[in-house]
Amino acid sequence: MRVDTIVHGGTVVTMDDERQVIDDGAIAIADGTIVAVGTTREICTRHSAGQMLDCGGQIVIPGLIDVHAHAGHGLVKTIGMHGGDRWEEICGEVYTTASTPEFWYAEARLAALERLRFGVTTGVSLLGGGDTIMRTDNPKYAAAHCRGVVEVGTRSVVAVGPTRAPHPRTYADWSGGEQALYQVSFDEQFETCREITEQWHDCHDGRIQIAMLYPVLRDEHERDMAAPDYAAACEQAKLIRAFAREKGLIFTQDGHWRGSIRRASSLGLLGPETLLSHCIDLHEDEIELTAATGTKIAHNPSANASIMGRCPAIELMAAGACVALGSDATAPDRSADMFRHMQQAMHYHRTHFRDASVLPIGKALEMCTIAGARALGLADRIGSLETGKQADITVVDLRRPHLMPPNMPVHRLVCFANGNDVSTVVVGGEIVYANGKATRVDETAILDDAARQAAIMIERIGGQADLALPDDFWGQKGPSL
């Protein structure tokens, strides 16, 4: 059988149900789909190809999946992070009143390029940074983000939704060269989300998916808003959840913590299509609720929330819940490198239990491959290297000092690799990264545009002082260090 491409010669980690690892393995690809997986001898005996991709000395894995991140963060890395809540304040201002479609386009291309270089073929991107800063006043901002991702060639699950009550919220447009402020209602944001869904969901060969978001609500006895606003927020959350169910979209919430899953359950927000992020310091019954309802969890071990409390990922998985890994995006101090987050997750939970056997190596890899696909409702398309699935493939070069000697390749991959060891990335059968370069785009142009848009944004918010080293940057003298 003639196929388009044969990937051959490497150690193939399939992440199929049997978790097959094939030495000197090969994958045959036709029309963007995997048509056969086996040894190089088996595949090359049965198939010929127009393109042969030699992966000798390398390890071949499914494209990595990041189930929780934020669009916009790529251009606000570290800015104001030493000033208490200043970084959050900057995000709030930028994402509502100081950003343009050009900002979102430049950031999307930069973030997608970072993901690509680190072997992340699919990632969730919330269009903003939390409950008051979703950029859903106009569809043009989501469109700019989606265009940027499509150009680079990765897949993105773009989460959009309204800010939570009270409404209206203040946004701004800069199309005339000056800031023009205006008020936006819940209904207007909801309509924006409908338009985004209609225009972009499952488009460009499935590379763009839309998800719906409504912010986390605290328990009724711990609400952080007036009673009428809280009641309105509860009804809005149910409306957004119902719309997601109607359209077959993932419904996600960012920032669950002790007690809030109980509240989400009481509002009917849980279920197999629901993805909850962070989920720190949960009650035992919340772990049981999550597993019983099939609700998915985005665990972000490198995030600030994981410092403030612990996500009981081990207990959740033991109860039968699907837990996948997220980066929480690239700001203020993180990265899109899922190898970093796998290693962080292992150390995070092993330290908690004081047990080096907790979170086995293969389980960590599962959390950003097939478990990530399940969390996004895409396990029939991606997440493993199996016949019939999309050919999303990441190849890691093991011929590096920190990944030698050439034995125990899966151990080397998870315990020692980093994103810069990725040599080749294939998305939907297309080689989109090879020989250290993206194949679809001009990387220098992306970097220059990102720098330009970040400088404009900093000027708009008067944020030059937020770039300076703080007085305690090098630490304090004495015991307070």
Order of alpha helices (4+ residues) and beta strands (2+ residues): beta-beta-beta-alpha-beta-beta-beta-alpha-alpha-beta-alpha-beta-beta-beta-alpha-beta-alpha-beta-alpha-beta-alpha-beta-alpha-alpha-beta-alpha-alpha-alpha-beta-alpha-beta-beta-beta-alpha
